């Protein structure tokens, strides 16, 4: 009896001290370190992986299933002709520095994003905005140059989050948002820490802090998970080891889909890749399944255009660029490109480094030599994405429904034909769902028939987590590690 009473008393004491309480901190692994922490001034997916829905919020946001939900805008009205949206904002919202959020901040953020000197990587999201008008502190009206049924979707992107004019200039290194977590510290080369913001206007998160550790090496990622140095690795870079985690009750393996079209991007601006016969030859030299099996250990879905297979408008166009090395050789001969050497620039992710070696061998089999250079992420952004100094590269485009990038004059792979630009302009001004689907299918067919890039596979989301963690996203409708519903269970 005495022992039972002592045990109960000890349990109560431990509970009161918090020793038996569920953990309120989490450490997540990430392959890439973000180059900065301002999603409105950077193209790297790693930025959103830290700050989306955690530190920064937009007028709308993506749900785990990809649907669009209210965020700082609690509701909105659309004019009869579809050319204006009136957003009704959440009230009592403050930024992490304690300053009040209101319609002026929305106007500032949208005007900043669409300005001529804007550094926003997705400036096209805002090009349809004609003007932004503050009606009152809780209401903002956005006038569009043409009807746009996708405008709430565009406002859910990480590039459209709301910043305050007082702190926007420092957002790259000291971001100040309205989200449930605020910036803690950034130890360059190692980690970023966020802490719960006590003044958050919405539902409070279960976590008090979150640390994002940067571990690019797959072997080190595996070791960190096994040792418990990280609690979860939502985009795990060593898929060959997933079977070990699946058989270990300490862990759960989370497999879903992403918006990541993984492509062998080609520099369409320069010879010999300005010749469609050479691009088609490269496409037919690639055995997609070999790349998926060899680089991703079977995780991934073959694609034949720049569109996600889970999208209802998807068309399977893989047959158009089917593996056919003899056709590849014939096309190269026809183009007079029998002795070809191309530079292949590879960023750090596993799909690129491992996939690049496989593709280099496949191209070699049809007579195309490759010179491989392994680039760090910052180098890739500067040399390839901004500088357009490359022949071939492998990258996964993880932005949602982003086929419109092919209409951009200055985009790194340099396609932007007038016919495709007109197709995207038609999509922008179309609100009818069936007609938008038709245009999306036509767009997929156009870039596939032009062999703009080598379309490889849709990136799978393969994650590993401590078995006691709940609330991590299974799929990736956008590049994010949304922690708002993450919690530990007993």
C-alpha positions as CSV (number, residue, x, y, z in Angstrom):
1,X,0.0,0.0,0.0
2,X,2.8,2.3,1.0
3,X,4.7,1.5,-2.2
4,X,1.7,2.2,-4.3
5,X,1.1,5.5,-2.6
6,X,4.8,6.5,-3.1
7,X,4.6,5.5,-6.7
8,X,1.5,7.6,-7.3
9,X,3.1,10.5,-5.5
10,X,6.2,10.2,-7.6
11,X,4.1,10.1,-10.8
12,X,2.2,13.2,-9.7
13,X,5.5,15.0,-9.0
14,X,6.9,14.0,-12.3
15,X,3.8,15.1,-14.1
16,X,3.8,18.5,-12.3
17,X,7.4,19.0,-13.2
18,X,6.6,18.3,-16.9
19,X,8.8,15.3,-17.1
20,X,5.8,13.2,-18.3
21,X,4.4,15.8,-20.6
22,X,4.7,15.3,-24.4
23,X,7.7,17.1,-25.9
24,X,7.0,20.6,-27.2
25,X,10.0,20.9,-29.5
26,X,11.0,19.2,-32.7
27,X,14.1,19.0,-34.9
28,X,13.6,18.5,-38.6
29,X,16.2,17.5,-41.2
30,X,16.4,19.3,-44.5
31,X,18.7,18.6,-47.4
32,X,19.3,22.2,-48.5
33,X,20.0,25.3,-46.5
34,X,17.9,28.3,-47.7
35,X,20.0,31.1,-49.3
36,X,17.8,33.6,-47.3
37,X,14.6,33.6,-45.4
38,X,12.5,35.9,-47.5
39,X,10.1,33.9,-49.7
40,X,9.2,37.1,-51.6
41,X,12.8,37.6,-52.8
42,X,14.2,34.1,-53.5
43,X,13.5,31.1,-55.8
44,X,14.8,28.3,-53.5
45,X,12.3,25.8,-52.3
46,X,14.2,25.6,-49.0
47,X,13.0,29.1,-48.0
48,X,9.4,28.0,-48.0
49,X,10.3,24.7,-46.3
50,X,11.2,26.8,-43.2
51,X,8.9,29.7,-43.2
52,X,5.6,28.8,-45.1
53,X,2.6,28.8,-42.8
54,X,5.1,28.8,-39.8
55,X,6.6,32.3,-39.8
56,X,4.8,34.0,-42.8
57,X,1.2,34.0,-43.8
58,X,-0.6,35.2,-47.0
59,X,-4.1,36.2,-47.7
60,X,-4.8,32.6,-48.5
61,X,-2.9,29.4,-47.9
62,X,-2.7,25.8,-49.2
63,X,-4.2,23.0,-47.1
64,X,-2.4,19.6,-47.0
65,X,-4.6,18.4,-49.8
66,X,-3.8,21.3,-52.0
67,X,-7.1,23.2,-51.6
68,X,-7.0,26.9,-50.9
69,X,-8.0,28.1,-47.5
70,X,-8.5,31.5,-45.9
71,X,-5.5,32.8,-44.0
72,X,-5.0,36.5,-43.2
73,X,-8.1,37.0,-45.4
74,X,-10.9,35.4,-43.6
75,X,-13.2,35.7,-46.6
76,X,-13.4,37.5,-50.0
77,X,-16.0,38.7,-52.5
78,X,-15.6,38.6,-56.2
79,X,-17.1,41.2,-58.5
80,X,-19.7,39.9,-61.1
81,X,-17.3,40.3,-64.0
82,X,-14.5,38.6,-62.0
83,X,-12.1,41.6,-62.3
84,X,-11.9,42.5,-58.6
85,X,-11.5,40.8,-55.3
86,X,-12.4,42.4,-51.9
87,X,-10.6,40.7,-49.1
88,X,-11.9,40.9,-45.5
89,X,-9.0,40.6,-43.2
90,X,-8.5,38.9,-39.8
91,X,-8.5,41.4,-37.0
92,X,-6.3,41.6,-33.9
93,X,-3.3,40.3,-35.8
94,X,0.2,41.5,-35.0
95,X,3.6,41.0,-36.5
96,X,6.2,39.4,-34.4
97,X,7.7,42.8,-33.5
98,X,4.3,43.7,-32.0
99,X,3.2,46.1,-34.7
100,X,-0.4,45.8,-35.9
101,X,-1.3,44.1,-39.2
102,X,-3.8,45.8,-41.4
103,X,-4.9,46.5,-45.0
104,X,-1.9,48.9,-45.6
105,X,0.4,45.9,-45.1
106,X,-1.4,44.0,-47.8
107,X,-1.2,46.9,-50.2
108,X,2.5,47.3,-49.5
109,X,3.2,43.6,-50.0
110,X,1.3,43.3,-53.3
111,X,2.7,46.6,-54.7
112,X,6.2,45.5,-53.7
113,X,5.8,42.1,-55.3
114,X,4.6,43.6,-58.6
115,X,6.9,46.6,-58.8
116,X,9.2,46.9,-61.7
117,X,12.3,46.4,-59.5
118,X,10.7,43.5,-57.6
119,X,13.0,40.7,-56.7
120,X,10.1,38.3,-56.4
121,X,10.9,35.0,-58.1
122,X,7.2,34.5,-59.1
123,X,6.5,38.0,-60.2
124,X,4.1,36.6,-62.8
125,X,1.6,35.8,-60.0
126,X,1.0,39.5,-59.6
127,X,1.1,40.8,-63.2
128,X,-2.7,40.8,-63.4
129,X,-3.1,43.3,-60.6
130,X,-4.1,46.7,-61.9
131,X,-4.3,48.4,-58.5
132,X,-4.7,47.7,-54.8
133,X,-7.1,49.9,-52.7
134,X,-7.4,50.1,-48.9
135,X,-11.1,50.4,-48.1
136,X,-10.5,50.4,-44.3
137,X,-8.0,48.8,-42.0
138,X,-9.8,45.4,-42.3
139,X,-10.7,45.5,-46.0
140,X,-8.6,45.6,-49.1
141,X,-9.8,45.6,-52.8
142,X,-7.6,44.2,-55.5
143,X,-8.5,45.3,-59.1
144,X,-7.3,43.1,-61.9
145,X,-6.6,44.0,-65.5
146,X,-8.7,41.0,-66.5
147,X,-10.8,38.3,-64.8
148,X,-8.8,35.7,-63.0
149,X,-10.5,32.7,-61.5
150,X,-7.2,31.5,-60.1
151,X,-6.3,34.7,-58.1
152,X,-7.0,33.2,-54.6
153,X,-4.8,30.2,-55.6
154,X,-2.0,32.6,-56.6
155,X,-2.2,34.4,-53.3
156,X,-1.6,31.1,-51.5
157,X,1.9,30.8,-52.8
158,X,4.8,31.5,-50.4
159,X,5.9,34.3,-52.8
160,X,2.7,36.1,-51.9
161,X,3.0,36.3,-48.1
162,X,2.4,39.6,-46.3
163,X,5.3,41.6,-44.8
164,X,5.3,44.9,-43.1
165,X,7.1,47.9,-44.7
166,X,9.1,48.5,-41.5
167,X,10.7,45.1,-41.5
168,X,10.6,43.9,-45.2
169,X,14.2,45.1,-45.9
170,X,15.6,42.7,-43.2
171,X,13.4,39.7,-44.1
172,X,16.3,37.8,-45.8
173,X,18.2,37.4,-42.5
174,X,15.7,38.5,-39.8
175,X,12.2,37.7,-41.0
176,X,9.2,39.2,-39.2
177,X,5.8,37.7,-40.1
178,X,2.4,37.1,-38.6
179,X,2.6,33.3,-38.3
180,X,2.4,31.0,-35.2
181,X,6.2,30.9,-35.1
182,X,8.8,33.7,-34.9
183,X,12.4,33.8,-36.0
184,X,14.8,32.5,-33.3
185,X,18.3,32.1,-34.8
186,X,20.2,31.1,-37.9
187,X,23.5,29.3,-37.4
188,X,24.8,29.5,-41.0
189,X,25.6,26.1,-42.4
190,X,23.9,24.2,-39.5
191,X,20.3,25.2,-38.5
192,X,17.5,27.7,-38.3
193,X,15.3,27.8,-35.1
194,X,11.8,29.1,-34.8
195,X,10.0,29.6,-31.5
196,X,6.2,29.9,-30.9
197,X,5.0,33.5,-31.0
198,X,2.9,34.1,-27.9
199,X,0.8,36.8,-29.5
200,X,-0.3,34.7,-32.4
201,X,-3.9,35.6,-33.5
202,X,-5.0,32.1,-34.5
203,X,-5.0,28.6,-33.0
204,X,-1.8,28.2,-31.0
205,X,0.6,25.4,-32.1
206,X,1.3,22.5,-29.9
207,X,5.1,23.0,-30.4
208,X,7.0,25.6,-28.6
209,X,10.1,25.5,-30.8
210,X,11.3,24.0,-34.1
211,X,14.8,23.5,-35.4
212,X,15.6,22.9,-39.0
213,X,18.9,21.2,-39.4
214,X,20.7,21.1,-42.8
215,X,22.1,17.7,-43.7
216,X,22.8,17.3,-47.4
217,X,24.6,14.0,-47.3
218,X,22.3,10.9,-47.5
219,X,24.5,8.8,-45.3
220,X,24.6,11.5,-42.6
221,X,20.8,12.0,-42.9
222,X,20.3,8.2,-42.2
223,X,22.7,8.4,-39.2
224,X,21.0,11.4,-37.8
225,X,17.6,9.8,-37.9
226,X,18.8,6.5,-36.4
227,X,20.6,8.4,-33.6
228,X,17.6,10.6,-32.8
229,X,19.6,13.7,-33.6
230,X,16.6,14.7,-35.8
231,X,13.0,13.8,-35.0
232,X,11.8,13.9,-38.6
233,X,13.1,14.2,-42.1
234,X,10.1,15.2,-44.3
235,X,12.0,14.9,-47.6
236,X,14.4,12.1,-46.8
237,X,17.4,12.0,-49.2
238,X,18.2,8.3,-48.8
239,X,15.3,6.3,-50.2
240,X,17.4,3.1,-50.3
241,X,17.3,3.0,-46.5
242,X,13.5,3.4,-46.1
243,X,13.0,-0.3,-45.8
244,X,15.1,-0.3,-42.6
245,X,12.9,2.4,-41.1
246,X,9.8,0.6,-42.1
247,X,10.9,-2.5,-40.1
248,X,11.8,-0.4,-37.0
249,X,8.9,0.4,-34.7
250,X,10.6,3.6,-33.5
251,X,9.9,5.2,-36.9
252,X,7.2,5.8,-39.4
253,X,7.8,6.2,-43.2
254,X,5.5,8.7,-44.9
255,X,5.2,8.4,-48.7
256,X,3.1,10.8,-50.7
257,X,3.3,13.0,-53.8
258,X,4.7,16.4,-54.5
259,X,4.3,19.2,-57.0
260,X,7.9,18.5,-58.1
261,X,8.2,17.9,-61.8
262,X,11.8,16.6,-62.1
263,X,13.3,17.5,-65.4
264,X,16.4,17.4,-67.5
265,X,16.3,21.1,-68.3
266,X,17.9,22.2,-71.6
267,X,19.2,25.6,-72.6
268,X,16.9,26.3,-75.6
269,X,18.7,29.6,-76.2
270,X,21.9,28.3,-77.6
271,X,23.2,25.8,-80.1
272,X,22.9,22.9,-80.4
273,X,19.9,22.8,-78.0
274,X,18.1,25.5,-80.1
275,X,17.5,22.7,-82.6
276,X,14.4,20.7,-81.8
277,X,16.0,17.5,-83.3
278,X,18.8,17.6,-80.8
279,X,16.4,18.1,-77.9
280,X,14.2,15.3,-79.1
281,X,17.2,13.1,-79.5
282,X,18.1,13.7,-75.9
283,X,14.6,12.9,-74.8
284,X,14.6,9.6,-76.6
285,X,18.0,8.7,-75.1
286,X,16.6,8.7,-71.6
287,X,15.1,5.6,-69.9
288,X,12.9,7.2,-67.2
289,X,12.3,4.1,-65.3
290,X,16.1,3.4,-65.0
291,X,16.5,6.9,-63.6
292,X,13.7,6.4,-61.1
293,X,15.0,3.0,-60.0
294,X,18.6,4.0,-59.9
295,X,18.4,7.5,-58.4
296,X,15.2,7.2,-56.3
297,X,15.0,3.4,-55.7
298,X,11.7,3.1,-57.4
299,X,10.0,6.2,-55.8
300,X,8.6,8.5,-58.5
301,X,6.0,8.6,-61.4
302,X,7.2,9.0,-65.0
303,X,6.0,12.2,-66.7
304,X,6.0,13.4,-70.3
305,X,5.3,17.0,-69.8
306,X,5.5,19.6,-67.0
307,X,2.3,18.7,-65.1
308,X,1.6,16.7,-61.9
309,X,0.0,13.3,-62.4
310,X,-2.4,13.9,-59.5
311,X,-3.8,17.0,-61.1
312,X,-7.2,16.3,-62.8
313,X,-6.0,18.1,-66.0
314,X,-3.0,15.8,-66.3
315,X,-2.3,14.1,-69.7
316,X,0.0,11.2,-69.9
317,X,2.4,12.2,-72.8
318,X,5.3,9.9,-71.9
319,X,4.9,7.9,-75.1
320,X,5.8,11.0,-77.1
321,X,9.3,10.9,-75.7
322,X,9.6,7.2,-75.1
323,X,13.0,5.6,-74.7
324,X,14.3,4.9,-78.2
325,X,18.1,5.1,-78.5
326,X,18.1,4.2,-82.2
327,X,15.7,7.1,-83.0
328,X,17.9,9.3,-80.9
329,X,21.0,8.4,-83.0
330,X,19.1,9.0,-86.2
331,X,17.9,12.5,-85.0
332,X,21.4,13.5,-84.0
333,X,22.8,12.4,-87.4
334,X,20.0,14.3,-89.2
335,X,20.9,17.4,-87.1
336,X,24.6,17.0,-87.9
337,X,25.3,16.7,-84.2
338,X,27.2,13.4,-84.2
339,X,30.1,14.6,-82.1
340,X,28.5,16.4,-79.3
341,X,29.7,17.4,-75.8
342,X,27.3,19.1,-73.4
343,X,27.8,20.5,-69.9
344,X,25.6,19.0,-67.2
345,X,25.3,21.1,-64.1
346,X,24.0,19.2,-61.0
347,X,22.7,20.8,-57.8
348,X,23.0,18.9,-54.5
349,X,19.7,16.9,-54.2
350,X,20.0,13.1,-54.5
351,X,17.7,13.0,-57.6
352,X,20.1,15.4,-59.4
353,X,23.5,13.9,-58.4
354,X,22.5,10.2,-58.7
355,X,20.1,10.9,-61.7
356,X,22.8,12.9,-63.4
357,X,25.3,10.0,-63.5
358,X,22.6,7.7,-64.9
359,X,21.5,10.2,-67.6
360,X,25.1,10.9,-68.5
361,X,25.6,7.2,-69.2
362,X,22.4,7.0,-71.2
363,X,23.4,10.0,-73.3
364,X,26.9,8.5,-73.8
365,X,25.2,5.4,-75.3
366,X,23.8,7.5,-78.2
367,X,27.1,9.4,-78.7
368,X,26.5,12.5,-76.5
369,X,29.4,13.2,-74.2
370,X,28.8,15.1,-71.0
371,X,31.0,17.2,-68.7
372,X,29.5,17.0,-65.2
373,X,29.9,19.8,-62.7
374,X,28.5,19.4,-59.2
375,X,27.3,22.8,-57.9
376,X,26.2,23.8,-54.4
377,X,22.7,25.3,-54.3
378,X,23.8,28.9,-54.2
379,X,26.1,28.3,-57.1
380,X,23.3,26.7,-59.1
381,X,21.0,29.6,-58.5
382,X,23.6,32.1,-59.5
383,X,25.1,30.3,-62.5
384,X,22.2,28.3,-63.9
385,X,18.9,29.9,-62.8
386,X,20.1,33.5,-62.9
387,X,23.1,33.4,-65.2
388,X,21.7,30.9,-67.7
389,X,25.3,29.5,-68.1
390,X,24.6,25.8,-68.7
391,X,23.7,23.3,-71.4
392,X,21.8,20.7,-69.3
393,X,20.8,20.5,-65.6
394,X,18.5,18.4,-63.5
395,X,16.1,20.1,-61.1
396,X,12.7,19.4,-59.5
397,X,10.2,22.3,-60.0
398,X,8.2,22.1,-56.8
399,X,5.9,25.2,-57.3
400,X,2.2,24.2,-57.7
401,X,0.6,24.3,-61.1
402,X,3.6,26.1,-62.6
403,X,3.4,25.3,-66.3
404,X,3.2,29.1,-66.9
405,X,6.9,29.4,-66.3
406,X,7.4,28.3,-69.9
407,X,5.9,31.6,-71.0
408,X,8.5,33.8,-69.3
409,X,10.9,35.6,-71.6
410,X,13.8,35.5,-69.2
411,X,13.3,32.1,-67.7
412,X,16.5,30.0,-67.4
413,X,15.7,27.3,-70.0
414,X,14.7,30.0,-72.6
415,X,11.5,28.7,-74.3
416,X,8.8,31.4,-74.3
417,X,7.4,31.0,-77.8
418,X,4.6,33.5,-78.8
419,X,2.2,30.6,-79.2
420,X,2.7,29.3,-75.7
421,X,2.6,32.9,-74.3
422,X,-0.8,33.4,-75.9
423,X,-2.0,30.1,-74.5
424,X,-1.0,31.2,-71.0
425,X,-2.7,34.6,-71.5
426,X,-5.8,32.8,-72.5
427,X,-5.6,30.7,-69.3
428,X,-5.2,33.8,-67.2
429,X,-8.4,35.4,-68.5
430,X,-10.5,32.2,-68.4
431,X,-12.7,31.5,-65.4
432,X,-14.7,28.6,-66.7
433,X,-13.4,25.3,-65.2
434,X,-13.9,23.1,-68.3
435,X,-12.2,25.7,-70.5
436,X,-9.3,26.1,-68.2
437,X,-8.8,22.3,-68.3
438,X,-8.8,22.3,-72.1
439,X,-6.1,25.0,-72.1
440,X,-4.0,23.2,-69.5
441,X,-4.1,20.0,-71.6
442,X,-3.1,22.0,-74.7
443,X,-0.2,23.6,-72.9
444,X,1.1,20.2,-71.8
445,X,0.9,19.0,-75.4
446,X,2.7,22.0,-76.8
447,X,5.8,21.8,-74.6
448,X,6.0,18.1,-74.9
449,X,5.8,18.3,-78.7
450,X,8.5,21.0,-78.7
451,X,10.7,18.8,-76.5
452,X,11.6,21.9,-74.4
453,X,13.1,19.7,-71.7
454,X,13.6,16.1,-70.9
455,X,10.6,15.2,-68.6
456,X,11.7,12.6,-66.1
457,X,9.4,11.9,-63.1
458,X,7.2,13.4,-60.5
459,X,9.1,13.6,-57.3
460,X,7.7,11.4,-54.6
461,X,7.6,12.7,-51.0
462,X,9.4,10.2,-48.9
463,X,9.7,11.1,-45.3
464,X,10.8,9.5,-42.1
465,X,9.6,10.5,-38.6
466,X,9.6,9.4,-35.0
467,X,6.6,7.2,-34.6
468,X,5.2,9.5,-31.9
469,X,5.0,12.5,-34.2
470,X,1.6,13.4,-35.8
471,X,0.5,16.1,-38.2
472,X,3.3,16.2,-40.7
473,X,2.1,16.6,-44.3
474,X,1.9,13.3,-46.3
475,X,1.8,15.1,-49.7
476,X,3.4,18.4,-50.7
477,X,0.9,20.7,-52.5
478,X,3.6,23.3,-52.1
479,X,7.1,23.3,-50.7
480,X,6.5,23.5,-47.0
481,X,7.1,21.9,-43.6
482,X,3.8,23.2,-42.1
483,X,4.1,22.8,-38.3
484,X,0.8,24.2,-37.4
485,X,-0.8,20.8,-36.7
486,X,2.3,18.9,-35.7
487,X,2.4,17.4,-32.2
488,X,3.8,14.5,-30.2
489,X,1.6,11.6,-28.9
490,X,2.3,9.1,-26.2
